[in-house]
Amino acid sequence: MPVISTKDLTKEYQSKTFSKEKILALSNFSFEVQSGEIFGILGPNGAGKTTLIKILLGITFRTKGDVKVFEKDITDDSYKLKVGYLPENHRFPSYLTGEQALVFYGMLSGMSKKDVKKKADEYLQIVDMEKWRNTKIKKYSKGMLQRLGLAQALLNDPELIFLDEPTDGVDPIGRKQIRDLLMHLKGTGKTIFLNSHLLSEVELICDRVAILNKGSLVTSGTVDELTSVSDTFRFTVSETNDELMQSLLSAFKATIKNSREFTIKAVSGEELNKLIDFLRQKNVMILGVEKEKNTLESMFINLIGSQN
């Protein structure tokens, strides 16, 4: 079941007061986010990511198109009771302690003081901020603020969580802890909508991603689908020798990585099987065959670079 769906979503901004010129932030944008998945939204600055999130949260309004959350049009505000949100560059009152901030924002959302205190205890432990609960926020580092913001986004036990740059300013150990938390939340059936510039983080945890550029959807799919290099296969074998390497180079146009790894381009299963048969005839043990993969970051740079 799609938790989020848009069809032909368009958003225009007026460039200046009293001007007829329009800025197109989103153009006929259609996509879906399925229940229980971690979905990543990627794009360069100005691609329309923040505008999309603001529309989905009801902070700004669409120009035209269909937008549904939990299969209801976003004009029905009831969906917001099931949503948690961590904005980018969020701010908490610096004179509050971490615990006081969670109680304050929890009660603003309509939770009782008893419930919010219980949840604050739970999530301060989960984000490893329990020992800082009585410390003034003005003494927090950027990473500590991110952890506290994540706890705030989870207070109402939301089914759908919007996270805008959740690991910004967090050290590598903290990023690992946040990744583990997001995977745990996914395991409990929650849906996570993630915007991050750290593509290596997105690659590790997202089930699917969508790439925006200049307000339009460029491509979407699973991380494996987007990072696979077409028709290129990597072989891992037990061992090779000079004679075998020469055969691989001349007969199969292989690219030798080292004495145990090489890649070939095979446009058909027949070509791939021909190489496998050759290796078996030479009594070479095949330890692994997999499609060559690119990093998500390299794919993103090449894709966006080709459009600009």
C-alpha positions, 0 to 999 in steps of 0.5 A, spaced: 500 500 500 502 506 498 503 511 504 505 517 499 503 518 492 503 524 488 501 524 480 502 530 476 504 534 482 506 541 480 509 547 484 510 554 482 512 560 485 512 567 483 519 570 482 518 577 485 512 581 488 508 584 482 511 580 477 508 575 472 514 571 472 514 564 475 519 559 478 517 552 477 519 548 483 516 541 481 514 539 474 509 534 473 512 530 479 509 523 480 511 517 485 509 513 490 512 511 497 510 504 499 508 502 507 514 499 511 520 502 506 526 507 507 525 511 501 531 516 499 530 523 495 536 525 492 538 531 488 542 537 487 541 544 491 535 547 488 532 540 485 525 541 489 526 536 495 525 541 500 519 544 496 516 536 496 517 535 503 513 542 505 508 540 500 507 533 503 507 536 510 502 541 508 507 547 510 506 549 503 501 548 498 501 545 491 499 549 484 496 543 481 496 535 481 494 529 486 497 528 493 495 523 498 498 521 504 495 514 507 491 514 501 487 521 503 488 527 500 492 532 504 487 537 505 485 532 510 489 534 516 488 527 520 494 524 517 499 529 521 497 525 527 501 519 524 507 523 522 514 525 525 518 530 522 526 532 523 527 538 519 534 540 517 537 546 521 532 545 526 532 549 532 530 548 540 530 554 545 537 554 548 535 555 555 531 548 555 534 542 557 534 536 552 528 533 557 524 539 557 525 540 550 522 533 548 516 535 554 515 541 551 514 539 543 510 533 545 505 537 549 504 542 543 503 535 539 497 534 543 500 528 548 499 528 555 505 530 560 505 523 562 505 520 555 510 524 553 515 523 559 514 516 558 516 517 551 522 522 552 525 517 557 525 511 552 527 515 546 533 519 550 536 512 551 535 510 544 538 516 541 544 515 546 542 522 549 540 519 556 546 522 560 545 529 557 537 530 559 538 535 564 544 539 560 542 546 557 541 545 549 546 551 549 551 546 551 550 541 545 554 539 539 551 539 532 551 531 533 547 532 540 542 536 537 541 532 531 540 526 536 535 530 540 531 532 534 530 525 532 528 523 539 523 529 538 520 526 531 519 519 534 515 522 540 508 521 538 510 514 535 509 516 528 507 511 522 511 515 517 517 519 519 520 525 515 527 526 516 531 532 513 539 531 513 538 526 520 546 525 520 548 532 518 554 534 523 554 527 526 560 523 527 561 516 524 559 512 530 553 516 531 551 515 524 552 508 525 547 508 531 542 512 527 542 507 521 541 502 526 535 505 529 532 507 522 533 499 520 530 498 527 524 502 526 523 499 519 523 492 522 517 495 526 513 497 520 514 504 520 515 508 513 521 513 513 522 518 508 529 520 508 533 526 504 540 526 505 546 529 502 550 523 504 549 518 499 554 513 502 549 513 508 543 513 503 546 507 499 546 503 506 539 503 508 534 505 503 530 500 499 528 505 494 531 512 492 528 517 487 533 523 484 530 530 482 533 535 478 530 542 476 523 540 479 523 533 475 523 526 477 530 523 473 529 516 475 527 512 481 528 504 483 532 500 488 539 502 490 541 495 486 537 497 480 540 504 480 548 502 481 548 496 477 553 497 471 549 494 465 552 487 461 558 488 466 560 482 470 565 481 476 568 474 476 572 471 483 576 465 482 581 461 486 587 462 482 589 464 475 596 464 471 599 467 465 596 463 460 589 463 463 590 471 463 592 471 456 586 467 454 581 471 458 584 478 455 584 475 448 578 471 447 574 474 452 576 481 452 576 481 460 579 487 464 584 484 469 583 486 476 588 482 480 590 475 480 583 472 483 578 477 480 576 480 473 570 483 469 567 482 462 562 485 458 557 479 456 550 482 452 547 475 453 547 469 457 550 465 452 556 469 452 556 468 460 556 461 459 561 460 454 566 463 459 564 459 465 565 453 461 572 455 459 574 456 466 571 449 468 575 446 462 581 449 465 579 446 472 578 453 475 574 454 481 569 459 480 568 463 487 563 468 485 559 471 479 556 478 480 554 484 476 559 490 477 556 495 481 557 503 481 557 507 487 550 511 488 555 517 489 558 516 482 552 514 479 548 520 481 554 525 479 554 522 472 547 522 471 546 529 474 552 532 471 550 529 464 543 534 465 547 540 467 
